[in-house]
Amino acid sequence: MNANSLKDSVANAKAVADEAVDTAAEKASQLGRKARDNAADVVDDAKEFGQTASRKIRAQASEAAAAAEDRLDDLSNAAQSGFRSAKSKLADGGDRLAKALHDAADGTRAASGRVVEAVAGGVSDVADHLRAGSISDLVSSTKAYARRNPGTVAIGAAALGFVFAQLLQSKSRNPGRRG
């Protein structure tokens, strides 16, 4: 092989190699663009999926919060109704106790009758206060009174205990009598 033919063969080989490199570079560039486009599509799909999921989660959370709020309102209304009923029953019981104390005071000696009459008046006042006030007002006023007058509260509790014991003994002695 002569030098020119060798030169031509090298030039042809170089041209073929350059063309192969250009073709490979073009294919790599196309693959890169395709990969970038596919990645962008995946990112867009992921964003859309995330936004959809976020909307659904927010909607479900909102529904759950609304249901919980409704349930809490129902429970609150039931509790308030129960408290009003209990307060009314307690006030009615206080009225019955005050009447029983007034009746008991009428049949006792003068000094003890006045004490029982004073307790009956206090019980009647408490029953009226129960009817008029809210539960939170009643609790706070009771706590405040107990802090200001611990001795009176202790004496009142003892007196009520004594009166209840007397009423229970009276009922056990007269089972057919209703009071």
PyMOL commands that set and color helices and strands:
alter all, ss='L'
color gray80, all
select helices_A, chain A and resi 3-106+110-132+135-148+150-173
alter helices_A, ss='H'
color red, helices_A
deselect
rebuild
show_as cartoon
